[in-house]
Amino acid sequence: MIPIDFTGKVALVTGVGDNKSFAWYIGKALQAAGAKVVLAVHPRVLDIVQNLLRTTSDPDDVAARKLPDGSDFAPVKLVRCDASYDTMADVKLEEMPDAQRRHYSKYTEDYSITGAVNAVAQEFGGIDILIHSVAFSREITKSLLETSRKAYHEAMGISAYSLVSMVRAAAPHMANRPGGASVVGLTYVAGEKVVPHYGGGMGTCKAALQMDAKQLAWFVGDKNVRVNLISAGPYGSRAARAINKDFDKLIQHAADHSPLRRAIEPEEVANTTLYLCSPLASAVTGQILYVDCGYNVMGT
């Protein structure tokens, strides 16, 4: 057998907001393979994620922490990171709504992308794996025709440009790591084909993310850093269900029309991430790997 062993590797996983997301499952898989996992979470949900890692009151939450060997998912650190901001110079408290300003005024650490990445790299001596699992549109339930310019630009900055920002900040800390370093992001077929319900400009954001990942693969390739994306099939995360109240029907449609005739499982996305971050994929970069039971190959 050829094992995947990330012992001694530092993995920074962004975008965990609950225990149903792809990012949560990816973090668990990386820890199970031996990595030290750091979670970079939105400032306002850090307390929620901490509770999910500790609570014993809900059996489902306890079960969601379990790794294959029976141990618990236990990141070595959680840091606040708001993917809206490249540096703290971009933060304008005076321009925030009152409720948001009250929250952000309480944070004393640097919660920008650069600040969070640098803090992790300095504490752990570098970064071997970077997971980009960040996407947001405040008008996700609106069609593209109904999406405002402001919401469109915001979605593009958080969902696509944040990958550029994260790789720029992390590249010096990932350069020429033993065995190479790996960046993996998550995308969706709506970046290539029309998915009408995927609104708020998010289809365009995924298209930009995909092109950016290919370009970034070139710009950091000389540092032995690889950049790839996983295009995951529809999965009923909390974020996905916010898009469409009938999301289960969309999952079933994909399952009925996929070559494998079933829906994906989040563990399958996590396991594919392990492959892309491992030496088994040492010559794989700039690629989009579909984990969708083959749905992307089908016609309309």
Disulfide bonds with the S-S distance in Angstrom:
none
